Amino acid sequence: MEQLRAILADLPTANLPVTVAPRPTLPSESIPENSVMAGIMGSGGRRDGAWVPARHNWAVGVMGGCKLDFREAQLGPGVTEVHGFAIMGGVEVLAPLDVRVECSGIGIMGGFDHKGTVTSTRDPEAPVIRVNGVAIMGSVEVRVRYPGETARDARLRLKAERKALKQIASRSPRRPAP
């Protein structure tokens, strides 16, 4: 373990939180039932910051895009659903670390992606963000990121982590083949 600390000591830090406190949730009666956001032939809609998502959020991108950032959102207990529908456009969902993310969808000549640059929580009591839908010649992307972390910050963090893992692997003693 000390060898690992020595290797990682010279890596740049991003001052990101390592542990995440449980997310407080709003009472069920203060959560709206449905919400619709559409981006049609333009940059479309964007929800970020401290907002209250509905139980069922419909995000439609037709030759345009929608972005839903749940990292600072005030969620209700249980499941918050995102129904993403993209035709030659895109829907992007950013999830925080302290929720469980469930994702299922279909990409037809497009993509339906769930990439966690960090792992979301496994806490069974945590709120759930469930993303489902269809992408036709477009994309629905679900990403788990630290609060305030940009796509560039995430790429740089991942690059530093891969480099550290390579250094650890190159310094570990190799066992002779039997």
N, C-alpha and C positions, 0 to 999 in steps of 0.2 A: 504494500500500500504506500509505503514511503517513496518507493521508486516512481509510482504513478504521480504522487504529489510533486516530486522533483521535476518530472517531465512537463507537467501541466503548469508549473509555477511561472514560466516565461511566456505563456500564452496571454494575449490581450483579453481583458474582461469587459463585458458589456454592462456590468452592474445590473443584471437582471435577477429577479427573485428566483430562489431555488425551490422554496416550498410555497405552496399557495394555501391560504386560509379558506375554510369552507365559505361558499358564496351564500350571502343572505338572500332569501327569496321574498317576493311580494305576496300578499294574500291572494288567493284565487279570485276573489270578487273584484279585485282591481286590475285584472288582466283581460283585455278585450279578446273576443272570440276569433275574429278574422281581420286580416290586413292584406292589402294588395299593393304591389309596387311593380311598375312596368317601365322598361326602357325600349322604346320603339324607334328605330332609326336615329338613335342619338345616345348620349352618355347615360341617359336614363336616371334611375333613382339610386339613392344612397342613404343608408341608415347607419349612423355611427354615434359614438359618444354615449351619454347616459340616456337611453331611450327604453321604452317598455314595449317589447314585442308581443304580438298577439299569440294565442295558442296555435293558430294556423296562419302562416305567413306565405302568401303566394307571390313569387318573384318570377316575372316574365321578361325575357330578353329576346326581342325580335329585331335582328340587325342593329342591336344596341346592347346595353348592359345594365345590370343591377348589382349593387354591392350591399351585403348585410354584414355588419361588424358587430358581433355579440360580445366582444371582449369587455365592454363597459356597460352592457345592457342590464337592465333590472328584470330578471326572469321570474316567472311564477314557479311554484312547485311542480314537479312532474315533468311532462314532456312538452317541449315547444317544437312544433313542426314547421319545416320549410319545404314547400312544394316548388321546386325549381323547374322552369320550362324555358328552354333556349332553342331558338331557331335562327341559325346564322348569327348568333349573338352570344352573350355570356351572362352567367349568374355566378357571383363570387360570394362565398360564405366564410367569414373569419370567426373561429370559435376560440374561447379562452381555455386555459388548462384545467380550470376547476369545474368543468361540466363533462358529462359523457357525450360522445359524439357517435351517432349511428347513421350510416349512410348506405343508401341503395338506390340505384337508378340505371337507366339505359342510355348509352351513347350510340347514336346511329350516324355514321360518318362524322363523328365528333367525339367528345369525351365527357365522361362522368367520373370525376376524380376526387379521391379523399387522400390527402397527403398530410401527415402529421409531422411537422419538423420538430415537434416535441409531442410527447404522449399526453393525451387527455386523461383525466382522473379515472380510477377504477372504483371509486366510492359508490356503493349502490344507492346511497341517499342523495347523491348529487343530482342537480337538474339535468335533463337530457335534451340535447338538440338533435332532432331526427330530420335528416335531409333525404328527400326522395324526389324523383321526377324523371324528365326526359331531356336529352340534348340531341338535336338534329342539326348536323353541320354547324354545331356550336359547342359550348362547354358549360358544365356546371362544376365548379371547383370548390372544394371544402378544404380549408387550411386551419390547423391548430397552431397558434402563435402566442408568444408572450405579449402582455399588454404594451402597447406603444411600439412594438417591434415592426419595422417596415419589411418589405420583401427583401430589400438589399441587406438589412441587418440579419435576417434569417439565413440568407445565402452565406454571408461572411461567418456567422456562428457555425453553420454546418461545415463549412470548409475548414475552420479551425478545429472542430471536433474530429473530422476525418483525418486531418494531419496529425493530431495527437494520438489517435488510434494506430496510425501507421508507425509512429515513433515507438509506441508501446510494443507493437508486434515485432518491430525490427530489433528491439533491445531484449526481448524475452528469449531465454535459452531455448534452442531448438532441440527436440528429441531426435535421436537417430532413427531412421526407418528400420523396422524389424526385418 
